[in-house]
Amino acid sequence: MAEQRKSGWIGALVIALLVVALAWVVFGWLHSVRDARQRRSATLTVVAEKALAQSDFEGAARLALAAMKGHNLPLKGSTPAGQR
């Protein structure tokens, strides 16, 4: 009887550790996705500024819009103004 309880606790502990490990992996993945989006946005912003400096207004506008794409996604932590 005591060994059954002990094996039950060990099983519960293993499951809890697996849940924590999975949460840690998901958190790390979400963090890396956020960082990649920030780097992409920063790069596109620099390219848009260069296009603007060369008087390529249409290209600068397209690049600026591309740099802003995704900033209203829930992953970024913001809510579009119309959905508040």
SEVO-883913 format. One line per 5 residues: number of its first residue (from 1); their letters; for each residue z negated, y, x negated of N, C-alpha, C. Coordinates in nm, 3 decimals. Each point is the difference from the previous one (the first is absolute). Example, Ala and Ser with C-alpha at 12.3 -4.5 7.8 and 13.67 -1.06 7.14 Angstrom:
2
1) AS) -0.780/-0.569/-1.319/0.000/0.119/0.089/0.000/0.120/-0.090  0.072/0.105/0.035/-0.006/0.119/-0.082/-0.073/0.109/0.077 .
end
This chain:
84
1) MAEQR) 0.000/-0.119/-0.082/0.000/0.119/0.082/0.000/0.126/-0.087  -0.080/0.000/-0.104/-0.009/0.116/-0.088/0.131/0.019/-0.077  0.064/-0.113/-0.035/0.127/0.011/-0.074/0.110/0.054/0.089  -0.004/-0.030/0.129/0.101/0.054/0.092/-0.015/0.151/0.011  -0.125/0.047/0.007/-0.023/0.144/0.007/0.047/0.068/-0.129 .
6) KSGWI) -0.030/-0.065/-0.112/0.039/0.057/-0.128/0.153/0.008/-0.012  0.071/-0.104/0.040/0.146/0.001/-0.008/0.057/0.101/0.101  -0.068/0.021/0.112/0.044/0.100/0.097/-0.010/0.141/-0.056  -0.110/0.027/-0.070/-0.018/0.132/-0.063/0.102/0.021/-0.111  0.027/-0.105/-0.074/0.099/0.012/-0.109/0.138/0.027/0.058 .
11) GALVI) 0.034/-0.068/0.108/0.129/0.023/0.066/0.010/0.142/0.052  -0.106/0.049/0.061/0.000/0.136/0.052/0.011/0.102/-0.114  -0.066/-0.028/-0.111/0.007/0.088/-0.116/0.142/0.003/-0.058  0.064/-0.114/-0.008/0.137/-0.007/-0.052/0.095/0.078/0.091  -0.015/-0.016/0.130/0.085/0.074/0.095/-0.023/0.150/-0.014 .
16) ALLVV) -0.126/0.041/-0.012/-0.031/0.142/-0.015/0.062/0.056/-0.128  -0.008/-0.075/-0.108/0.060/0.045/-0.126/0.151/0.009/0.010  0.062/-0.093/0.071/0.145/0.005/0.018/0.041/0.122/0.083  -0.078/0.033/0.102/0.029/0.119/0.082/-0.012/0.126/-0.084  -0.104/0.008/-0.082/-0.019/0.117/-0.087/0.115/0.009/-0.101 .
21) ALAWV) 0.040/-0.112/-0.057/0.110/0.001/-0.097/0.131/0.043/0.067  0.025/-0.048/0.121/0.121/0.039/0.071/-0.001/0.149/0.032  -0.114/0.051/0.043/-0.011/0.143/0.029/0.025/0.082/-0.127  -0.051/-0.047/-0.113/0.021/0.069/-0.126/0.148/0.004/-0.038  0.071/-0.110/0.021/0.143/-0.007/-0.031/0.078/0.095/0.091 .
26) VFGWL) -0.031/-0.001/0.129/0.070/0.088/0.094/-0.026/0.146/-0.035  -0.123/0.034/-0.033/-0.033/0.137/-0.040/0.079/0.041/-0.123  0.008/-0.087/-0.097/0.075/0.029/-0.123/0.148/0.020/0.028  0.056/-0.082/0.088/0.141/0.013/0.035/0.025/0.133/0.071  -0.084/0.035/0.096/0.017/0.126/0.072/-0.013/0.119/-0.095 .
31) HSVRD) -0.090/-0.010/-0.095/-0.018/0.107/-0.098/0.125/0.015/-0.087  0.059/-0.110/-0.041/0.120/0.007/-0.084/0.119/0.054/0.079  0.009/-0.035/0.129/0.108/0.054/0.084/-0.015/0.151/0.013  -0.122/0.046/0.022/-0.025/0.143/0.013/0.039/0.073/-0.129  -0.039/-0.055/-0.114/0.033/0.063/-0.128/0.151/0.005/-0.024 .
36) ARQRR) 0.070/-0.107/0.037/0.145/-0.003/-0.017/0.066/0.106/0.087  -0.049/0.017/0.122/0.055/0.103/0.088/-0.026/0.140/-0.055  -0.116/0.021/-0.057/-0.031/0.132/-0.057/0.089/0.030/-0.120  0.023/-0.101/-0.085/0.088/0.020/-0.116/0.143/0.029/0.045  0.046/-0.073/0.102/0.135/0.021/0.053/0.014/0.142/0.054 .
41) SATLT) -0.099/0.043/0.075/0.004/0.134/0.057/0.001/0.107/-0.108  -0.082/-0.018/-0.102/-0.005/0.097/-0.110/0.132/0.005/-0.075  0.061/-0.114/-0.023/0.129/-0.005/-0.070/0.108/0.069/0.082  0.006/-0.030/0.129/0.101/0.063/0.085/-0.021/0.151/0.010  -0.124/0.044/-0.003/-0.028/0.144/0.004/0.055/0.070/-0.124 .
46) VVAEK) -0.018/-0.061/-0.116/0.051/0.058/-0.124/0.153/0.006/0.004  0.063/-0.106/0.047/0.146/-0.002/0.007/0.049/0.104/0.102  -0.071/0.017/0.110/0.037/0.102/0.100/-0.011/0.140/-0.060  -0.102/0.024/-0.080/-0.014/0.131/-0.065/0.116/0.026/-0.096  0.043/-0.103/-0.073/0.113/0.016/-0.092/0.129/0.028/0.078 .
51) ALAQS) 0.018/-0.069/0.112/0.119/0.024/0.082/-0.001/0.142/0.056  -0.117/0.047/0.040/-0.012/0.136/0.052/0.032/0.103/-0.110  -0.045/-0.027/-0.121/0.027/0.090/-0.112/0.150/0.009/-0.031  0.075/-0.106/0.034/0.144/-0.002/-0.023/0.078/0.047/0.124  -0.072/0.057/0.096/0.058/0.051/0.125/0.063/-0.110/0.086 .
56) DFEGA) -0.046/-0.121/-0.015/0.045/-0.111/0.086/-0.100/-0.009/0.116  0.018/0.089/0.097/-0.098/0.013/0.108/-0.005/-0.123/0.090  0.117/-0.057/0.030/0.003/-0.119/0.087/-0.067/-0.119/-0.069  0.032/-0.019/-0.127/-0.062/-0.108/-0.075/-0.151/0.019/-0.014  -0.041/0.124/-0.023/-0.143/0.029/-0.013/-0.073/-0.029/0.131 .
61) ARLAL) 0.064/0.037/0.112/-0.063/-0.025/0.130/-0.011/-0.150/0.027  0.105/-0.073/-0.031/-0.005/-0.146/0.022/-0.107/-0.066/-0.088  -0.007/0.042/-0.123/-0.101/-0.058/-0.090/-0.141/0.038/0.043  -0.018/0.123/0.048/-0.132/0.042/0.047/-0.042/-0.080/0.122  0.095/-0.025/0.092/-0.031/-0.083/0.118/-0.033/-0.143/-0.041 .
66) AAMKG) 0.074/-0.051/-0.098/-0.028/-0.136/-0.047/-0.139/-0.007/-0.065  -0.038/0.108/-0.069/-0.133/0.003/-0.064/-0.111/0.000/0.104  0.027/0.059/0.116/-0.103/0.007/0.104/-0.002/-0.124/0.089  0.102/-0.084/-0.009/0.009/-0.117/0.087/-0.122/-0.091/-0.020  -0.060/-0.039/0.109/-0.112/-0.092/-0.006/-0.136/0.066/-0.008 .
71) HNLPL) -0.006/0.132/-0.007/-0.130/0.066/-0.011/-0.078/-0.004/0.130  0.063/-0.037/0.108/-0.072/-0.009/0.127/-0.032/-0.144/0.038  0.017/-0.092/-0.091/-0.030/-0.140/0.029/-0.151/-0.023/0.000  -0.049/-0.090/0.083/-0.144/-0.028/0.003/-0.057/-0.043/-0.136  0.084/-0.062/-0.084/-0.047/-0.043/-0.131/-0.044/0.117/-0.085 .
76) KGSTP) 0.061/0.116/0.021/-0.036/0.120/-0.074/-0.125/0.065/0.055  -0.041/-0.037/0.120/-0.123/0.053/0.056/0.018/0.124/0.085  0.124/0.033/0.036/0.020/0.118/0.084/0.064/-0.043/0.132  -0.012/0.085/0.097/0.056/-0.024/0.132/0.098/0.112/0.032  0.119/-0.032/0.048/0.093/0.106/0.038/-0.061/0.092/0.104 .
81) AGQR) 0.035/0.128/-0.004/-0.062/0.099/0.087/0.019/-0.033/0.147  0.113/-0.055/0.038/0.024/-0.032/0.140/-0.079/-0.118/0.053  -0.063/-0.078/-0.088/-0.073/-0.119/0.042/-0.149/0.017/-0.004  -0.050/0.120/-0.025/-0.146/0.021/-0.009/-0.063/0.009/0.135 .
end
